[in-house]
Amino acid sequence: MKEFSFSTASLRVRGTIPGSDFRTSSMVTETTRTFGFFTRAVMRGAQAAAVRIAPERSRGRARPRRWRVLIIDEVRIPACSDISLRDRISTIIGLSRDVVKDVSVLRRSVDARKGKRPSFVYRVAVTLSDPALEERARGRGVRRVEGLPESWAIPDVSPGRPDIPVGIVGTGPAGLFAALVLLERGVPVVLFEMGKPVEERVRDVADFWRRGILREESNVQFGEGGAGTFSDGKLTTRIKAREREFVLSLFEKFAGREGLRVEAKPHVGTNRLRTFLLNARREIEERGGKFLFSSTVTDLTVEGGRVKSVRTSRGETVDVSALVVAPGNGARKTFSLLASRGIPLQPKPFAVGVRVEHPQDLIDRIQYGSFAGCGCLPPADYTVSVRTGAGDLYSFCMCPGGFVLLCPTGEGEVVVNGMSPSGRRTGFANSGFVIQVHPPPGSPWDYGIRFQESLERKAYSIAGETFALPASRVTDFVSGRPPRGELPPGRWAGPERVAVDLSPIFPPEMAEGLREGLSRVGKVLKGFVTEDATVYAVESRTSSPVRIVRGKDYASPAAENLYPAGEGAGYAGGITSSAVDGVRVAVAILRKFGG
Ligand SMILES: Cc1cc2nc3c(=O)[nH]c(=O)nc-3n(C[C@H](O)[C@H](O)[C@H](O)COP(=O)(O)OP(=O)(O)OC[C@H]3O[C@@H](n4cnc5c(N)ncnc54)[C@H](O)[C@@H]3O)c2cc1C
C-alpha cells in the first residue's frame, strides 16, 4: 500500500491506496469562512473535487482565475497490487508521473464481477504541473474541463422569520434534514419525536435484545434518528438527486467520516450514526430548533384546509405554521391518525420475505475467488435478483460483517432486519431476500399494513409466542422440511433464536416463491445454499406499504401546509433518499413562505 500526500493553497489531499481506508481532507479558504455552515460544507465538496491552479499572467496583468482539470472516468487498480494511483494515471494519459501535480478522487468503487480479478475503480480529477501539457494528455475516458459543476446549495429564498415554528413529526433522516435546511434560512422548527434521545434509546434497545421487554415508543424503529439508527448505515441510494452530495457532506461532517461523497457505496455503520445524531442535535439546538422527545403527535387541528396545531401525548398543544410529517414506515398509529383527520392515504406496493446469514468468509470466497482474504478488499457484498413463480426475489439491505436483529414495534409481532458497525467485522454477512406485494385494485389504504401484521403475528406465534428470532438452516428451508438439529453459528441481536419451519408464516404461493428463489440464488452465487447458512423471518418492514398523498408542491391536497416526507410517507426508500426528500420538502416550504 502506498501513501501519498500533496497540497495546494486551497486543497490538501492525503491517503493510502489502494484499499478501503482512502481519506481526503480539505481546508477552508478565507473567502468561504463568511458563509453559513452548509455553504462551507458544500464548498469544501467542490474543493475536494477540483483543484485550483495559479492564475496565468499575460503582459503583467492577471487574467481571471480558471479552474482547469483533466477528468479520467475510469482508473483501474487491481486488488492486491502495489500499483499507485499516480502511476496508473500517468500510464493512462501517456505522460510522466512527475507532471501529475494534484489528484482528487471523485468516485471510488470496487469491481468484483465474476471471472475478473477484483479491482478498485476511480474517477479522478487531475491537474498537471504545466497546463501546456494538457493538450498532450490522451487516453480512454480522459476529458478536459474548465472546473467542475457547482454543488447543490439551498436556494437563496428569504422566507422571513415566522413567529410560529414549522412542526416536524419524526426525527428520522427526513425530519432531521428538513429541520437543518429550514434553520439555515432562519425558519424556527420544533421536532416531535415519539421515542427518546439516542443515548436513552440505545439502553432501551439493549434491554429489549437481552430480556425481550419491548417499549412501544422507544425501540429499534422509534426514537431519535428513526429507523436508521440501528442500521447498517449504508448511505447508498439509487436516486439521482443533486441534493445527494449535500446530504452526504452533512453525514461526513456530523458523523466524522470523510470521503463518503466519493464512495460508490458509502457506509457509516450504526456506531457512527449515533455520533451523527448527537452532532446534528447540537447543531439544530444551537440554531434555535427545539426537540420534544417522548412526545407522540396524537392529534391535529385542521381548519380551512390548514393545520393549525398539533396535540402531543404529553397533553401539550403546539401551534405550527406548517407541518412536516415524516413518521417512517412502521408508525401505524400515525397513519391511522392522519386518515381519521381526512388526510388522504393510498396503499402502495411493498416487499416482504426473509433474511439470510452466511459466514462472511464464504461470501468473500464467492465474490472475490482466490483474492478472498486480501487485506485491501472490504468484506464482500452482493446484489442479486431472480425470477420466481411469486414474482422477482431480490436481495435487500445486504449487511457485510453485520448482525441480524429483532426489530418489532408492537407486542405480539416479530420483525427482523440487519445492521452493522462501521468496521464490519462480525465475521457474518446477512441480507434480506424479498418479493414485492402489489395491493389489488381498490384495496383500502391500510391493505399492506394488515398484510405485514398478519405475517409478523404468525412469526411471533411460530417463535413460541415470544420475542425470539424464528430461524432455519437454508438447506432445510429450500427443501421445505422442518429444521434438523442445531442452527448454524451466526451473529444476531435478540433474546434467542428458535429453530422452526418458517414456511407457514407466509401465504403458500409466497413461501414457494421464497424457497424456489433462494435455491436459484444458489445457482448465481455458488455455495450460497449451504448447511452453514441460516434463514430468519420475517423481513416485513422493507418499505412503506402506504403513501400519504401529496401534490407537486409537496403538500397534502387536504391541508396546504401539511408536507408528507420520507420513507413512511411513501417518497423514499432508505436513509439517504429519505434525507433528500426532507431537504426537498424544506425547500418547498421555504419557497411557499418566501412567496
Ligand atoms: C434495522 C434497520 C436497518 C436499516 N438499514 C438501512 C441501511 O443500512 N441503509 C438505508 O439506507 N436504510 C436502512 N434502513 C431503512 C432506513 O432506516 C429508513 O429508510 C429511514 O430511516 C427512513 O427515514 P424517515 O425519516 O422517513 O423515517 P424514520 O427513520 O423511520 O423516522 C421516523 C420517526 O418518526 C417518529 N414518529 C412516527 N410517528 C410519530 C408521531 N406520531 N409523533 C412523533 N414521532 C413520530 C418515529 O418514532 C421515528 O423515530 C434500515 C431500517 C431498519 C429498521
The ligand as a Gaussian input file, in Angstrom:
#p B3LYP/6-31G(d) Opt

LIG

0 1
 C      -32.866000      -2.274000      11.203000
 C      -32.918000      -1.371000      10.008000
 C      -31.791000      -1.252000       9.203000
 C      -31.796000      -0.386000       8.108000
 N      -30.650000      -0.239000       7.376000
 C      -30.593000       0.697000       6.413000
 C      -29.379000       0.981000       5.739000
 O      -28.329000       0.420000       6.022000
 N      -29.393000       1.915000       4.757000
 C      -30.536000       2.581000       4.418000
 O      -30.480000       3.431000       3.520000
 N      -31.696000       2.343000       5.044000
 C      -31.750000       1.434000       6.044000
 N      -32.928000       1.211000       6.702000
 C      -34.108000       1.998000       6.307000
 C      -33.983000       3.419000       6.862000
 O      -33.746000       3.352000       8.226000
 C      -35.232000       4.212000       6.544000
 O      -35.381000       4.251000       5.143000
 C      -35.143000       5.644000       7.050000
 O      -34.819000       5.693000       8.411000
 C      -36.459000       6.359000       6.801000
 O      -36.329000       7.670000       7.249000
 P      -37.580000       8.545000       7.672000
 O      -37.030000       9.809000       8.182000
 O      -38.538000       8.601000       6.544000
 O      -38.312000       7.732000       8.842000
 P      -37.759000       7.048000      10.153000
 O      -36.297000       6.974000      10.142000
 O      -38.493000       5.782000      10.312000
 O      -38.150000       8.055000      11.321000
 C      -39.477000       8.300000      11.672000
 C      -39.540000       8.775000      13.121000
 O      -40.832000       9.326000      13.327000
 C      -41.234000       9.037000      14.646000
 N      -42.700000       9.130000      14.697000
 C      -43.589000       8.402000      13.993000
 N      -44.839000       8.795000      14.286000
 C      -44.732000       9.795000      15.187000
 C      -45.682000      10.591000      15.870000
 N      -47.000000      10.449000      15.697000
 N      -45.226000      11.516000      16.736000
 C      -43.897000      11.690000      16.943000
 N      -42.960000      10.947000      16.324000
 C      -43.376000      10.014000      15.449000
 C      -40.698000       7.641000      14.891000
 O      -40.535000       7.404000      16.276000
 C      -39.371000       7.671000      14.143000
 O      -38.312000       7.981000      15.019000
 C      -32.966000       0.342000       7.797000
 C      -34.115000       0.200000       8.589000
 C      -34.095000      -0.639000       9.684000
 C      -35.324000      -0.772000      10.540000

